[in-house]
Amino acid sequence: MNAQEVVAHRIKQLCEEKGFNPNSIANFAAVPQGTVKSILNGESQNPGIVNIKKLCDGFGITLGEFFSTPEFDALEQEIE
């Protein structure tokens, strides 16, 4: 998985855990629904830390908790 896929997977995982669907977390976190959809569909190359922070606030977790998963730890540095 690449970084975008891992971010999308993590958001989906948190939606399941916290009882949100993509539209409800978008509304709750004050992130445009189109932005959340773009991230989840892999269309967003860079979801942006501000959007991730807002989603974390909506989920009631810290940025550290968001990124503290085996999937993020396994990512190799992407060189472009």
MOPAC internal coordinates of N, CA, C and O (Angstrom, degrees):
PM7 1SCF
backbone

  N    0.0000 0     0.00 0     0.00 0    0    0    0
  C    1.4583 1     0.00 0     0.00 0    1    0    0
  C    1.5216 1   110.03 1     0.00 0    2    1    0
  O    1.2310 1   121.31 1   -36.54 1    3    2    1
  N    1.3133 1   115.09 1   143.46 1    3    2    1
  C    1.4621 1   118.06 1   174.62 1    5    3    2
  C    1.5282 1   108.91 1   -93.01 1    6    5    3
  O    1.2310 1   120.45 1    -2.58 1    7    6    5
  N    1.3110 1   116.75 1   177.42 1    7    6    5
  C    1.4666 1   121.48 1  -174.13 1    9    7    6
  C    1.5268 1   111.97 1   -60.60 1   10    9    7
  O    1.2310 1   120.04 1   138.39 1   11   10    9
  N    1.3385 1   117.53 1   -41.61 1   11   10    9
  C    1.4577 1   120.42 1  -179.57 1   13   11   10
  C    1.5265 1   111.17 1   -63.06 1   14   13   11
  O    1.2310 1   120.59 1   139.74 1   15   14   13
  N    1.3390 1   116.48 1   -40.26 1   15   14   13
  C    1.4617 1   120.91 1   179.12 1   17   15   14
  C    1.5288 1   111.07 1   -66.78 1   18   17   15
  O    1.2310 1   120.54 1   142.06 1   19   18   17
  N    1.3172 1   116.58 1   -37.94 1   19   18   17
  C    1.4644 1   120.23 1  -179.98 1   21   19   18
  C    1.5338 1   110.24 1   -67.79 1   22   21   19
  O    1.2310 1   119.96 1   139.87 1   23   22   21
  N    1.3283 1   117.69 1   -40.13 1   23   22   21
  C    1.4626 1   121.08 1   177.11 1   25   23   22
  C    1.5293 1   109.64 1   -62.10 1   26   25   23
  O    1.2310 1   120.32 1   133.08 1   27   26   25
  N    1.3345 1   117.00 1   -46.92 1   27   26   25
  C    1.4644 1   120.90 1  -179.90 1   29   27   26
  C    1.5313 1   110.75 1   -61.63 1   30   29   27
  O    1.2310 1   120.71 1   136.29 1   31   30   29
  N    1.3238 1   116.25 1   -43.71 1   31   30   29
  C    1.4666 1   120.89 1   179.27 1   33   31   30
  C    1.5266 1   110.44 1   -60.99 1   34   33   31
  O    1.2310 1   120.21 1   137.61 1   35   34   33
  N    1.3166 1   117.20 1   -42.39 1   35   34   33
  C    1.4634 1   121.68 1  -178.47 1   37   35   34
  C    1.5340 1   110.98 1   -64.97 1   38   37   35
  O    1.2310 1   120.47 1   138.92 1   39   38   37
  N    1.3319 1   116.71 1   -41.08 1   39   38   37
  C    1.4715 1   119.83 1   178.34 1   41   39   38
  C    1.5314 1   109.92 1   -64.25 1   42   41   39
  O    1.2310 1   120.44 1   135.84 1   43   42   41
  N    1.3326 1   116.77 1   -44.16 1   43   42   41
  C    1.4752 1   120.19 1   178.36 1   45   43   42
  C    1.5259 1   110.49 1   -61.25 1   46   45   43
  O    1.2310 1   120.80 1   137.91 1   47   46   45
  N    1.3299 1   116.07 1   -42.09 1   47   46   45
  C    1.4669 1   121.48 1   179.05 1   49   47   46
  C    1.5317 1   110.57 1   -60.51 1   50   49   47
  O    1.2310 1   120.64 1   134.60 1   51   50   49
  N    1.3235 1   116.37 1   -45.40 1   51   50   49
  C    1.4630 1   120.48 1  -179.44 1   53   51   50
  C    1.5257 1   111.71 1   -67.73 1   54   53   51
  O    1.2310 1   120.26 1   144.03 1   55   54   53
  N    1.3317 1   117.11 1   -35.97 1   55   54   53
  C    1.4682 1   119.87 1   175.99 1   57   55   54
  C    1.5225 1   109.86 1   -59.12 1   58   57   55
  O    1.2310 1   120.53 1   134.68 1   59   58   57
  N    1.3274 1   116.59 1   -45.32 1   59   58   57
  C    1.4671 1   120.36 1   178.89 1   61   59   58
  C    1.5268 1   111.15 1   -62.25 1   62   61   59
  O    1.2310 1   120.95 1   132.06 1   63   62   61
  N    1.3335 1   115.79 1   -47.94 1   63   62   61
  C    1.4636 1   120.73 1  -177.47 1   65   63   62
  C    1.5233 1   112.61 1   -62.71 1   66   65   63
  O    1.2310 1   120.74 1   141.00 1   67   66   65
  N    1.3348 1   116.19 1   -39.00 1   67   66   65
  C    1.4675 1   120.75 1  -172.51 1   69   67   66
  C    1.5296 1   112.99 1   -98.11 1   70   69   67
  O    1.2310 1   120.17 1   178.20 1   71   70   69
  N    1.3426 1   117.28 1    -1.80 1   71   70   69
  C    1.4571 1   120.21 1   177.10 1   73   71   70
  C    1.5149 1   115.37 1    78.37 1   74   73   71
  O    1.2310 1   120.63 1  -150.61 1   75   74   73
  N    1.3258 1   116.40 1    29.39 1   75   74   73
  C    1.4640 1   121.29 1   177.31 1   77   75   74
  C    1.5238 1   109.33 1  -105.88 1   78   77   75
  O    1.2310 1   120.90 1   -22.73 1   79   78   77
  N    1.3235 1   115.89 1   157.27 1   79   78   77
  C    1.4530 1   119.94 1   163.07 1   81   79   78
  C    1.5302 1   105.74 1  -110.04 1   82   81   79
  O    1.2310 1   119.68 1   -11.30 1   83   82   81
  N    1.3264 1   118.21 1   168.70 1   83   82   81
  C    1.4791 1   118.71 1  -176.19 1   85   83   82
  C    1.5336 1   114.21 1   -55.60 1   86   85   83
  O    1.2310 1   120.01 1   141.09 1   87   86   85
  N    1.3338 1   117.58 1   -38.91 1   87   86   85
  C    1.4687 1   119.05 1  -179.80 1   89   87   86
  C    1.5229 1   111.60 1   -68.97 1   90   89   87
  O    1.2310 1   120.32 1   140.15 1   91   90   89
  N    1.3286 1   116.99 1   -39.85 1   91   90   89
  C    1.4661 1   118.70 1  -177.35 1   93   91   90
  C    1.5241 1   111.73 1   -70.60 1   94   93   91
  O    1.2310 1   119.66 1   141.82 1   95   94   93
  N    1.3345 1   118.26 1   -38.18 1   95   94   93
  C    1.4692 1   118.21 1   177.84 1   97   95   94
  C    1.5207 1   110.20 1   -68.77 1   98   97   95
  O    1.2310 1   120.16 1   145.09 1   99   98   97
  N    1.3300 1   117.29 1   -34.91 1   99   98   97
  C    1.4709 1   120.17 1   177.22 1  101   99   98
  C    1.5250 1   109.66 1   -59.99 1  102  101   99
  O    1.2310 1   120.52 1   132.02 1  103  102  101
  N    1.3260 1   116.61 1   -47.98 1  103  102  101
  C    1.4677 1   120.30 1   179.82 1  105  103  102
  C    1.5191 1   111.06 1   -64.88 1  106  105  103
  O    1.2310 1   120.31 1   134.62 1  107  106  105
  N    1.3232 1   117.01 1   -45.38 1  107  106  105
  C    1.4586 1   121.68 1  -176.92 1  109  107  106
  C    1.5235 1   111.89 1   -65.14 1  110  109  107
  O    1.2310 1   120.75 1   143.56 1  111  110  109
  N    1.3404 1   116.17 1   -36.44 1  111  110  109
  C    1.4650 1   120.70 1  -176.63 1  113  111  110
  C    1.5255 1   112.91 1   -92.49 1  114  113  111
  O    1.2310 1   120.05 1   178.79 1  115  114  113
  N    1.3263 1   117.51 1    -1.21 1  115  114  113
  C    1.4746 1   122.35 1  -178.95 1  117  115  114
  C    1.5254 1   112.15 1    60.31 1  118  117  115
  O    1.2310 1   121.53 1  -139.55 1  119  118  117
  N    1.3416 1   114.68 1    40.45 1  119  118  117
  C    1.4645 1   121.60 1   173.45 1  121  119  118
  C    1.5247 1   105.89 1  -112.55 1  122  121  119
  O    1.2310 1   119.33 1   -47.97 1  123  122  121
  N    1.3279 1   118.89 1   132.03 1  123  122  121
  C    1.4635 1   119.43 1  -179.54 1  125  123  122
  C    1.5403 1   112.14 1   -53.60 1  126  125  123
  O    1.2310 1   120.97 1   -41.76 1  127  126  125
  N    1.3365 1   115.74 1   138.24 1  127  126  125
  C    1.4542 1   119.75 1  -179.78 1  129  127  126
  C    1.5239 1   111.67 1   -57.35 1  130  129  127
  O    1.2310 1   120.62 1   143.40 1  131  130  129
  N    1.3282 1   116.42 1   -36.60 1  131  130  129
  C    1.4613 1   120.42 1   178.46 1  133  131  130
  C    1.5232 1   112.22 1   -62.45 1  134  133  131
  O    1.2310 1   120.79 1   144.92 1  135  134  133
  N    1.3227 1   116.09 1   -35.08 1  135  134  133
  C    1.4653 1   120.68 1   177.95 1  137  135  134
  C    1.5193 1   110.56 1   -67.23 1  138  137  135
  O    1.2310 1   120.34 1   133.80 1  139  138  137
  N    1.3329 1   116.95 1   -46.20 1  139  138  137
  C    1.4645 1   120.73 1   179.00 1  141  139  138
  C    1.5229 1   109.80 1   -62.13 1  142  141  139
  O    1.2310 1   120.31 1   135.13 1  143  142  141
  N    1.3289 1   117.02 1   -44.87 1  143  142  141
  C    1.4692 1   121.56 1   178.75 1  145  143  142
  C    1.5246 1   110.37 1   -59.56 1  146  145  143
  O    1.2310 1   120.44 1   136.25 1  147  146  145
  N    1.3204 1   116.77 1   -43.75 1  147  146  145
  C    1.4626 1   121.81 1   179.89 1  149  147  146
  C    1.5241 1   111.38 1   -61.58 1  150  149  147
  O    1.2310 1   120.21 1   138.57 1  151  150  149
  N    1.3234 1   117.20 1   -41.43 1  151  150  149
  C    1.4674 1   121.52 1   178.77 1  153  151  150
  C    1.5330 1   109.68 1   -65.84 1  154  153  151
  O    1.2310 1   120.64 1   132.23 1  155  154  153
  N    1.3341 1   116.38 1   -47.77 1  155  154  153
  C    1.4568 1   120.30 1  -176.31 1  157  155  154
  C    1.5177 1   113.32 1   -67.59 1  158  157  155
  O    1.2310 1   120.27 1   149.87 1  159  158  157
  N    1.3333 1   117.09 1   -30.13 1  159  158  157
  C    1.4693 1   121.09 1   179.52 1  161  159  158
  C    1.5179 1   113.28 1   -87.76 1  162  161  159
  O    1.2310 1   120.45 1  -178.49 1  163  162  161
  N    1.3371 1   116.74 1     1.51 1  163  162  161
  C    1.4555 1   120.28 1   179.31 1  165  163  162
  C    1.5101 1   114.52 1    75.71 1  166  165  163
  O    1.2310 1   120.34 1  -164.72 1  167  166  165
  N    1.3260 1   116.95 1    15.28 1  167  166  165
  C    1.4623 1   121.00 1  -179.09 1  169  167  166
  C    1.5203 1   112.05 1   -84.79 1  170  169  167
  O    1.2310 1   120.47 1   158.14 1  171  170  169
  N    1.3237 1   116.70 1   -21.86 1  171  170  169
  C    1.4627 1   121.57 1  -178.52 1  173  171  170
  C    1.5245 1   109.43 1   -89.31 1  174  173  171
  O    1.2310 1   120.28 1   -62.36 1  175  174  173
  N    1.3141 1   117.08 1   117.64 1  175  174  173
  C    1.4580 1   121.17 1   178.12 1  177  175  174
  C    1.5195 1   111.53 1   -73.93 1  178  177  175
  O    1.2310 1   120.76 1   152.10 1  179  178  177
  N    1.3381 1   116.15 1   -27.90 1  179  178  177
  C    1.4577 1   120.67 1  -179.39 1  181  179  178
  C    1.5265 1   108.49 1  -145.45 1  182  181  179
  O    1.2310 1   120.23 1   -81.80 1  183  182  181
  N    1.3358 1   117.17 1    98.20 1  183  182  181
  C    1.4645 1   119.52 1  -177.13 1  185  183  182
  C    1.5206 1   113.80 1   -66.64 1  186  185  183
  O    1.2310 1   119.80 1   161.96 1  187  186  185
  N    1.3175 1   118.00 1   -18.04 1  187  186  185
  C    1.4554 1   121.67 1   176.55 1  189  187  186
  C    1.5191 1   112.51 1    82.89 1  190  189  187
  O    1.2310 1   121.27 1   -43.96 1  191  190  189
  N    1.2961 1   115.18 1   136.04 1  191  190  189
  C    1.4586 1   121.31 1  -176.93 1  193  191  190
  C    1.5256 1   111.06 1   -66.98 1  194  193  191
  O    1.2310 1   119.65 1   149.35 1  195  194  193
  N    1.3297 1   118.27 1   -30.65 1  195  194  193
  C    1.4656 1   120.72 1   179.20 1  197  195  194
  C    1.5301 1   109.47 1   -64.74 1  198  197  195
  O    1.2310 1   120.07 1   135.57 1  199  198  197
  N    1.3315 1   117.48 1   -44.43 1  199  198  197
  C    1.4590 1   120.13 1   178.06 1  201  199  198
  C    1.5206 1   111.56 1   -65.24 1  202  201  199
  O    1.2310 1   120.29 1   139.03 1  203  202  201
  N    1.3144 1   117.05 1   -40.97 1  203  202  201
  C    1.4664 1   120.10 1   178.56 1  205  203  202
  C    1.5175 1   110.04 1   -64.30 1  206  205  203
  O    1.2310 1   120.19 1   139.82 1  207  206  205
  N    1.3355 1   117.24 1   -40.18 1  207  206  205
  C    1.4746 1   121.22 1   178.25 1  209  207  206
  C    1.5252 1   110.65 1   -62.75 1  210  209  207
  O    1.2310 1   120.06 1   136.83 1  211  210  209
  N    1.3348 1   117.50 1   -43.17 1  211  210  209
  C    1.4659 1   120.85 1   177.98 1  213  211  210
  C    1.5284 1   110.69 1   -61.83 1  214  213  211
  O    1.2310 1   120.49 1   137.84 1  215  214  213
  N    1.3398 1   116.67 1   -42.16 1  215  214  213
  C    1.4592 1   120.06 1   178.05 1  217  215  214
  C    1.5238 1   110.79 1   -64.02 1  218  217  215
  O    1.2310 1   120.67 1   138.63 1  219  218  217
  N    1.3205 1   116.32 1   -41.37 1  219  218  217
  C    1.4672 1   120.05 1   176.85 1  221  219  218
  C    1.5250 1   110.79 1   -59.23 1  222  221  219
  O    1.2310 1   120.49 1   136.09 1  223  222  221
  N    1.3227 1   116.67 1   -43.91 1  223  222  221
  C    1.4625 1   120.57 1   177.57 1  225  223  222
  C    1.5299 1   109.91 1   -59.32 1  226  225  223
  O    1.2310 1   120.68 1   137.62 1  227  226  225
  N    1.3255 1   116.30 1   -42.38 1  227  226  225
  C    1.4581 1   120.75 1   178.29 1  229  227  226
  C    1.5212 1   112.45 1   -63.07 1  230  229  227
  O    1.2310 1   120.85 1   141.51 1  231  230  229
  N    1.3228 1   115.98 1   -38.49 1  231  230  229
  C    1.4628 1   120.79 1   178.70 1  233  231  230
  C    1.5325 1   111.98 1   -78.29 1  234  233  231
  O    1.2310 1   120.45 1   165.39 1  235  234  233
  N    1.3306 1   116.74 1   -14.61 1  235  234  233
  C    1.4621 1   120.54 1  -178.41 1  237  235  234
  C    1.5232 1   112.73 1    76.95 1  238  237  235
  O    1.2310 1   121.07 1  -146.26 1  239  238  237
  N    1.3393 1   115.56 1    33.74 1  239  238  237
  C    1.4620 1   120.63 1   178.52 1  241  239  238
  C    1.5231 1   109.48 1  -129.03 1  242  241  239
  O    1.2310 1   120.96 1   -12.30 1  243  242  241
  N    1.3355 1   115.77 1   167.70 1  243  242  241
  C    1.4652 1   121.01 1   177.21 1  245  243  242
  C    1.5271 1   109.84 1   -91.02 1  246  245  243
  O    1.2310 1   120.99 1   -15.18 1  247  246  245
  N    1.3174 1   115.72 1   164.82 1  247  246  245
  C    1.4658 1   119.58 1   173.82 1  249  247  246
  C    1.5276 1   110.40 1   -59.26 1  250  249  247
  O    1.2310 1   120.76 1   141.40 1  251  250  249
  N    1.3275 1   116.16 1   -38.60 1  251  250  249
  C    1.4636 1   120.22 1   178.31 1  253  251  250
  C    1.5156 1   111.75 1   -59.22 1  254  253  251
  O    1.2310 1   120.78 1   137.18 1  255  254  253
  N    1.3293 1   116.11 1   -42.82 1  255  254  253
  C    1.4635 1   119.85 1   178.53 1  257  255  254
  C    1.5229 1   111.20 1   -66.21 1  258  257  255
  O    1.2310 1   120.53 1   143.50 1  259  258  257
  N    1.3318 1   116.59 1   -36.50 1  259  258  257
  C    1.4619 1   120.15 1   178.89 1  261  259  258
  C    1.5260 1   110.65 1   -60.73 1  262  261  259
  O    1.2310 1   121.01 1   133.89 1  263  262  261
  N    1.3209 1   115.67 1   -46.11 1  263  262  261
  C    1.4661 1   120.47 1  -174.30 1  265  263  262
  C    1.5304 1   113.85 1   -88.62 1  266  265  263
  O    1.2310 1   119.89 1   175.20 1  267  266  265
  N    1.3180 1   117.82 1    -4.80 1  267  266  265
  C    1.4639 1   120.96 1  -177.58 1  269  267  266
  C    1.5281 1   110.60 1   -89.40 1  270  269  267
  O    1.2310 1   121.16 1  -105.85 1  271  270  269
  N    1.3310 1   115.38 1    74.15 1  271  270  269
  C    1.4644 1   121.35 1   178.21 1  273  271  270
  C    1.5245 1   108.75 1  -138.15 1  274  273  271
  O    1.2310 1   119.80 1   -23.13 1  275  274  273
  N    1.3148 1   117.99 1   156.87 1  275  274  273
  C    1.4640 1   120.52 1   177.19 1  277  275  274
  C    1.5282 1   112.53 1   -59.66 1  278  277  275
  O    1.2310 1   120.75 1   147.46 1  279  278  277
  N    1.3472 1   116.17 1   -32.54 1  279  278  277
  C    1.4744 1   119.19 1  -179.67 1  281  279  278
  C    1.5275 1   111.43 1   -64.32 1  282  281  279
  O    1.2310 1   120.26 1   138.00 1  283  282  281
  N    1.3395 1   117.11 1   -42.00 1  283  282  281
  C    1.4674 1   119.48 1   177.69 1  285  283  282
  C    1.5252 1   110.38 1   -69.91 1  286  285  283
  O    1.2310 1   120.19 1   141.24 1  287  286  285
  N    1.3290 1   117.24 1   -38.76 1  287  286  285
  C    1.4586 1   120.19 1   179.66 1  289  287  286
  C    1.5259 1   111.74 1   -63.41 1  290  289  287
  O    1.2310 1   120.39 1   150.80 1  291  290  289
  N    1.3349 1   116.87 1   -29.20 1  291  290  289
  C    1.4650 1   121.30 1  -176.72 1  293  291  290
  C    1.5355 1   112.86 1   -84.48 1  294  293  291
  O    1.2310 1   120.34 1   169.74 1  295  294  293
  N    1.3311 1   116.95 1   -10.26 1  295  294  293
  C    1.4672 1   118.57 1  -179.91 1  297  295  294
  C    1.5132 1   110.88 1   -63.82 1  298  297  295
  O    1.2310 1   121.42 1   -45.31 1  299  298  297
  N    1.3068 1   114.90 1   134.69 1  299  298  297
  C    1.4585 1   119.04 1   173.35 1  301  299  298
  C    1.5126 1   108.12 1   -88.41 1  302  301  299
  O    1.2310 1   121.16 1   -26.92 1  303  302  301
  N    1.2977 1   115.39 1   153.08 1  303  302  301
  C    1.4629 1   119.16 1   178.70 1  305  303  302
  C    1.5157 1   108.38 1   -61.84 1  306  305  303
  O    1.2310 1   121.07 1   -50.96 1  307  306  305
  N    1.3255 1   115.55 1   129.04 1  307  306  305
  C    1.4547 1   120.22 1   179.21 1  309  307  306
  C    1.5218 1   108.57 1   -87.72 1  310  309  307
  O    1.2310 1   121.05 1   -57.94 1  311  310  309
  N    1.3048 1   115.59 1   122.06 1  311  310  309
  C    1.4617 1   121.40 1   179.83 1  313  311  310
  C    1.5143 1   107.94 1  -107.81 1  314  313  311
  O    1.2310 1   121.30 1   -54.05 1  315  314  313
  N    1.3257 1   115.12 1   125.95 1  315  314  313
  C    1.4632 1   119.41 1  -179.59 1  317  315  314
  C    1.4931 1   110.79 1  -119.57 1  318  317  315
  O    1.2310 1   120.10 1   180.00 1  319  318  317

